[in-house]
Amino acid sequence: MLEPSDATRECGDCSLCCTLLRVDALRKLGGVECVHQDVAGPGCAIHAHRPQVCRRYACLWRGGSLDAADRPDRLGAVLDLVSRGATIQLEIHEAAPGVFDRSARLQAIAAQYRASMPVRISDVGDVLDADRPVRVLLPGGDEEIVRGEWTESRRRDGAISIRRLPPLERLVRWLMLGLRRLRVKGYRARGAQPRLP
């Protein structure tokens, strides 16, 4: 994520990240509108007092890494570069299931980044379902569909294999899911009022 000084564009009418991304400081789940989104027009009703995570956030478009026409609300997805362990990957958060498959522009962006890093595609389906499928496009042309403990690998040559996480990794996953459930317990579907100073 970029610091505010690194952002080269203003959000304008776009507030898609306010719906698609989880914000723990506001007790807001990903995939639902924030209660602070201004219904009369785009913007944030608590902009002057918004949490630090919201102040610091800048998507790939806002940081200047995509074309001017690629604003998230026009693409139907929010794009980020995210570090997962030692790997950096492009994350595409679809505003609706199937947006990626219907968008030639999103596919072109993914192909550009896929040459050097994995591209992870997720939608706004049931964000609390730990087994909902996530698509990962790998450099070299292979693809994975991850569903909970199971990964279906599709190679460029057409070969398909299915594997389950090893027992230790399943245990770690189970513990991490338990911690996540505790963290989001009590989050309301449409967010919650923050504690402002």
N, C-alpha and C positions, 0 to 999 in steps of 0.2 A: 504494500500500500504506500501511496505517496504522501509526503507531508504537504500541508497547504501551500507552502512556498514553491513546491514542485508542480502544482496544478497550473496548467496553461489556459484552461477554458472554464467558463462559468456554466453552471448546470442549466440555466434558463428554465424552460418549461419541463425539463426532465426531472422526475423524482422516483424513477424506477427502483433505485437502490433502497429507497425507504420502504418499499414493499417486499423486495426479493431477499434482502439480507437480514439475518438475525442481529438484534441489538440487545445484549444482556442488560446494559445500563437502563434500558426502558422496559425490560421484561417483555420484549417483542420477539415472537417467532419469525423465522424467515418464511416468505411466501404469503404473508398477510400485510395489509396496509397498516402503517403506523397510525395510531390514533391522533398523532400530532400533524399529519399531513393536512394541509389547508384544503378543505373541500370546495371552497369558493374559487380556488385557482391553485396552480402549482406552488409549492413552497412549504415551509415548516412553521407551524404556529408557535413553536418555542425556539426559533432559530437563534435568538440572542442568548438562550440558556441551554442549548442542546448539549448532549454529553460530548466528552472529548473524542470518543470513537467516531462520532458523526462529524465533528469538526475536522478531524485528520483524514477522513476517508476521501480518496479520489480514485475513481475507476480508471481503466485503461484509456478510455476516450478523453476523460477530463485531464489526464496527464499528458495528452498530446500524442499518444502512440497509435491512434487510429485516425482515419480520415475525418474531416469535419462533418461529413454527412452520416457518420457512423454513431451518432449519439444513441445511447442505450434505448430510449423510448422509441426511436425509429427502427432500430435493429430488432427489438423485442427481446433483448437480453443484456445483462450486465456482464462485462468482461473484466477479469482481474488477473494479474500475475501473482501467484501464491507460492510460498515456500512450504513444502511438505518434507520435513527432514532435510536431507541433503539435495533434494530435487526441487527445481522450480518448474511450475506448470501453469499453463493458461487455464483458467476456470471460466466456463460459460454458464451463467445462471439464466436459464430460459424463463421468460415471463409466462409461457404456456407450454404444455407438452407438445413436442413436434416442431417447435419454431426453428430449431437448427436444421432439420431435414427439409423444411420448406424455404429456407433462406440461402440463396446462392452466395450472398455477401458473407454471411456467417461462415459458410463452408470455405470460402476463399481465405478469410482471416485465419480459420483453424488450420488450413493447409500451410499457410505461411509460417505460423508458429510451430506447427507439428514437425517441421523439418529439424527443429533443434530441441524440442521438449514435448512432454505429454500434454494432451488437451483433454480436460475433464468437462463433461457436459452433464448438467443436472437440471431438473425442472422444479416447478413449485408444487409438485405432488405432495403427498402427506409427508411433511418434513420430519415428523416424529417416527415414521416407519423406517427403522434401521435396515430393513431389507429391500427398500425401494431401489430399483436399478439405477446405476450410474454408468455412463458410457465413457470410456477412456480411449482416445486415439493416440497411438504410440508412434514415435519416430520410426521410419522404415515401413510404415503401412499396416502394421498389425493393429488390432483393436481388441479391447476387453469390455465385457459387460459385467459389472460387479454387483452382486445381489447378496448383501449380508456376508456370510462366510464363504460364499461360492463365487468363483470367477470363471466366466466363459471366455476363452481366448479364441479369437478368429484370426488366423494368419492370412497373409496376402495370397498364399498359394491355395487357399480354400480349406485348409485343415482346421478343425475345431477340436478344442480340448476343454475339459471342465475339471477344475481342481478346487479343493476345499482348503481353507487355512489350516496350517499345522496346529496341533493341540495347544501349544503355548501361545501362539498368536490368537487363537480363539478365546483363550482365557483373558488375555490382555484386552481384546475387543470387548468382551463381556463386561470387564471392569470399567472400561472407558464409557461404554453405553450406560452403565449404572450411574457413573458420575454425571454424564450428560442429562440423564433423566432427573437427577437431583437438582441440577442447575436450572433446568427449564420447568421444574415442577411449579405449578401455580401461574405460569405465564398465561395470560389471557390471549385468546385468538386475535384480538385486535389491539394488543399492547396493554400498557398500564401507565398510570401517571407516574412520572419520575419524582424523585425527591429533589426539589430545586433549592439552592441556597437562599 
